[in-house]
Each structure stands twice: as structure tokens, then as C-alpha cells.
Amino acid sequence: MCLAIPGQITAIDNPIDEIFRMAKVNFSGIVKDVNLAMVPEAKIGDYVLVHVGSAISIVDEEEAKATMDILMRMDELNDLNNDD
């Protein structure tokens, strides 16, 4: 099953232009590089839903934390650390 996982943007790397930007996104302590092309308005501190390495939407902090809590209780995050 494919899921979109919420995480918080902690840094935005040197953008190639205003549309193609990469960010460091923190998923409960696991940090991954994420493409922000689909959410050009995203900024540091925002929570985003990430699917296959791309942020697909911005979500509020409460929704992101509730979703992560559910996924952790369901033990659905085992592979997140291995998706380098």
C-alpha cells in the first residue's frame, strides 16, 4: 500500500529556480530530501504530505501529528528509514 506521510519542512536547499526546490523534511526524527515542485508556496516550518519523495500538499500541524500518531500505532513506518 502506498501512503502519503506528513512531515515538517526544516530547511529548503538551494533552489534551481522558484519552482524546483528541494527541502529537508523531518518525519518524527527521520529526515529525508523532498521535492517541493507541487507545493511552491511551502516554507520552512510547514507540514507537508509526502508521497514518493514529493510533497503533494500542505497540511496543518494538528492533522500532521494526528496522522503520524495513527501510522506509528499501526506500525506502518518501518520502511521509512530504509527509503534512501
VEXMAR-728429 format. One record per residue: residue number from 1; residue in one letter; x, y, z of N, C-alpha, C in turn. Coordinates in Angstrom, 2 decimals. Example, Ala and Ser with C-alpha at 12.3 -4.5 7.8 and 13.67 -1.06 7.14 Angstrom:
# residues 2
num,residuo,n.xx,n.yy,n.zz,ca.xx,ca.yy,ca.zz,c.xx,c.yy,c.zz
1,a,13.19,-5.69,7.80,12.30,-4.50,7.80,13.20,-3.30,7.80 $
2,s,12.85,-2.25,7.08,13.67,-1.06,7.14,12.90,0.03,7.87 $
This chain:
# residues 84
num,residuo,n.xx,n.yy,n.zz,ca.xx,ca.yy,ca.zz,c.xx,c.yy,c.zz
1,m,0.84,-1.17,0.00,0.00,0.00,0.00,0.89,1.24,0.00 $
2,c,0.52,2.23,-0.76,1.24,3.50,-0.80,0.55,4.51,0.09 $
3,l,1.33,5.23,0.84,0.80,6.24,1.74,1.50,7.57,1.50 $
4,a,0.80,8.63,1.80,1.44,9.95,1.88,1.68,10.18,3.37 $
5,i,2.91,10.48,3.71,3.33,10.63,5.10,3.54,12.11,5.41 $
6,p,3.00,12.60,6.53,3.23,14.00,6.88,4.58,14.21,7.55 $
7,g,5.21,15.33,7.22,6.46,15.71,7.84,6.60,17.22,7.83 $
8,q,7.55,17.71,8.61,7.75,19.16,8.73,8.99,19.59,7.98 $
9,i,8.85,20.64,7.18,9.98,21.20,6.45,10.91,21.88,7.44 $
10,t,12.17,21.44,7.46,13.14,22.05,8.38,14.15,22.93,7.65 $
11,a,14.31,22.71,6.34,15.24,23.52,5.55,14.85,23.42,4.09 $
12,i,15.10,24.48,3.36,14.92,24.46,1.91,16.28,24.71,1.29 $
13,d,16.73,23.72,0.52,18.06,23.77,-0.08,18.10,24.79,-1.21 $
14,n,19.28,25.03,-1.71,19.47,25.98,-2.79,18.55,25.64,-3.96 $
15,p,17.56,26.48,-4.23,16.64,26.18,-5.32,17.28,26.43,-6.68 $
16,i,16.92,25.60,-7.65,17.36,25.82,-9.02,16.63,27.05,-9.57 $
17,d,15.35,27.16,-9.24,14.53,28.31,-9.60,13.38,28.39,-8.60 $
18,e,12.39,29.24,-8.84,11.30,29.41,-7.89,10.39,28.19,-7.81 $
19,i,10.39,27.34,-8.83,9.50,26.18,-8.84,10.21,24.93,-8.36 $
20,f,11.41,24.67,-8.85,12.11,23.44,-8.46,12.93,23.70,-7.21 $
21,r,12.37,23.26,-6.08,13.06,23.40,-4.79,13.08,22.05,-4.10 $
22,m,14.12,21.81,-3.35,14.24,20.61,-2.52,14.28,21.04,-1.06 $
23,a,13.69,20.21,-0.22,13.64,20.53,1.20,14.10,19.34,2.03 $
24,k,14.55,19.63,3.23,14.76,18.61,4.25,13.45,18.55,5.03 $
25,v,12.87,17.36,5.11,11.60,17.18,5.80,11.81,16.17,6.91 $
26,n,11.35,16.53,8.12,11.51,15.71,9.30,10.24,14.90,9.54 $
27,f,10.40,13.57,9.55,9.31,12.65,9.83,9.57,12.02,11.19 $
28,s,9.20,12.69,12.25,9.40,12.17,13.61,10.83,11.71,13.85 $
29,g,11.78,12.53,13.45,13.19,12.24,13.70,13.95,11.70,12.50 $
30,i,13.26,11.26,11.48,13.91,10.78,10.26,13.81,11.90,9.23 $
31,v,14.96,12.34,8.71,14.99,13.47,7.79,15.27,12.96,6.37 $
32,k,14.43,13.40,5.43,14.56,13.00,4.03,14.57,14.23,3.13 $
33,d,15.17,14.09,1.94,15.10,15.13,0.91,13.78,14.96,0.17 $
34,v,13.07,16.07,-0.01,11.74,16.04,-0.63,11.64,17.15,-1.68 $
35,n,11.04,16.82,-2.81,10.81,17.78,-3.89,9.58,18.62,-3.55 $
36,l,9.69,19.94,-3.69,8.59,20.85,-3.37,7.89,21.43,-4.61 $
37,a,8.15,20.88,-5.79,7.61,21.46,-7.02,6.08,21.54,-7.02 $
38,m,5.40,20.60,-6.37,3.94,20.60,-6.37,3.34,21.53,-5.32 $
39,v,4.17,22.04,-4.42,3.71,22.97,-3.39,4.66,24.18,-3.34 $
40,p,4.64,25.00,-4.39,5.60,26.10,-4.47,5.46,27.13,-3.33 $
41,e,4.31,27.15,-2.68,4.10,28.10,-1.58,4.64,27.59,-0.24 $
42,a,5.10,26.35,-0.18,5.59,25.76,1.07,6.82,26.51,1.57 $
43,k,6.91,26.61,2.90,8.02,27.31,3.53,8.50,26.53,4.74 $
44,i,9.65,26.91,5.26,10.20,26.26,6.44,9.19,26.36,7.58 $
45,g,8.98,25.24,8.25,8.03,25.16,9.35,6.70,24.56,8.95 $
46,d,6.39,24.57,7.65,5.13,23.98,7.17,5.19,22.46,7.29 $
47,y,4.01,21.87,7.46,3.85,20.42,7.40,3.32,20.07,6.02 $
48,v,3.91,19.05,5.41,3.50,18.64,4.07,3.25,17.14,4.05 $
49,l,2.35,16.72,3.16,2.16,15.30,2.90,3.12,14.91,1.79 $
50,v,3.88,13.84,2.01,4.91,13.42,1.06,4.58,12.04,0.53 $
51,h,4.59,11.93,-0.79,4.36,10.65,-1.47,5.45,10.46,-2.51 $
52,v,6.17,9.38,-2.41,7.23,9.02,-3.35,8.24,10.17,-3.54 $
53,g,8.63,10.79,-2.43,9.67,11.81,-2.49,9.22,13.20,-2.89 $
54,s,7.93,13.38,-3.10,7.40,14.71,-3.48,6.33,15.14,-2.50 $
55,a,6.41,16.40,-2.07,5.35,16.96,-1.25,4.15,17.20,-2.16 $
56,i,2.97,16.70,-1.74,1.79,16.82,-2.59,0.77,17.81,-2.05 $
57,s,0.89,18.18,-0.77,0.01,19.20,-0.21,0.56,19.67,1.13 $
58,i,0.08,20.82,1.54,0.41,21.37,2.85,-0.75,21.03,3.78 $
59,v,-0.43,20.58,5.00,-1.46,20.25,5.99,-1.17,21.01,7.27 $
60,d,-2.19,21.16,8.10,-1.94,21.87,9.36,-1.25,20.93,10.36 $
61,e,-0.60,21.52,11.34,0.22,20.78,12.29,-0.60,19.72,13.04 $
62,e,-1.80,20.08,13.46,-2.64,19.14,14.21,-2.96,17.89,13.38 $
63,e,-3.34,18.09,12.12,-3.63,16.97,11.24,-2.40,16.11,11.01 $
64,a,-1.25,16.76,10.80,0.00,16.02,10.56,0.36,15.17,11.77 $
65,k,0.28,15.72,12.96,0.64,14.98,14.17,-0.34,13.84,14.44 $
66,a,-1.62,14.07,14.20,-2.62,13.01,14.39,-2.38,11.86,13.42 $
67,t,-2.06,12.19,12.18,-1.80,11.16,11.18,-0.55,10.36,11.53 $
68,m,0.52,11.03,11.92,1.75,10.33,12.31,1.50,9.43,13.52 $
69,d,0.71,9.89,14.46,0.40,9.08,15.64,-0.32,7.80,15.23 $
70,i,-1.29,7.91,14.34,-2.02,6.74,13.86,-1.08,5.78,13.13 $
71,l,-0.25,6.31,12.24,0.68,5.46,11.48,1.67,4.76,12.41 $
72,m,2.12,5.44,13.43,3.05,4.83,14.38,2.37,3.71,15.16 $
73,r,1.12,3.94,15.57,0.39,2.91,16.29,0.09,1.71,15.40 $
74,m,-0.07,1.94,14.11,-0.33,0.85,13.16,0.97,0.18,12.72 $
75,d,2.11,0.70,13.17,3.43,0.17,12.80,3.64,0.22,11.29 $
76,e,3.20,1.32,10.67,3.30,1.49,9.22,4.54,2.25,8.78 $
77,l,5.41,2.61,9.69,6.55,3.44,9.34,7.88,2.69,9.33 $
78,n,7.84,1.37,9.38,9.07,0.58,9.42,9.99,0.85,8.24 $
79,d,9.43,0.99,7.04,10.25,1.15,5.84,10.71,2.58,5.60 $
80,l,10.20,3.54,6.34,10.57,4.94,6.11,12.06,5.16,6.26 $
81,n,12.67,4.49,7.18,14.11,4.65,7.43,14.96,3.98,6.36 $
82,n,14.37,3.13,5.53,15.13,2.39,4.53,14.93,2.94,3.12 $
83,d,14.21,4.04,2.94,13.89,4.58,1.62,14.91,5.57,1.12 $
84,d,16.18,5.36,1.42,17.21,6.31,0.98,17.31,6.23,-0.50 $
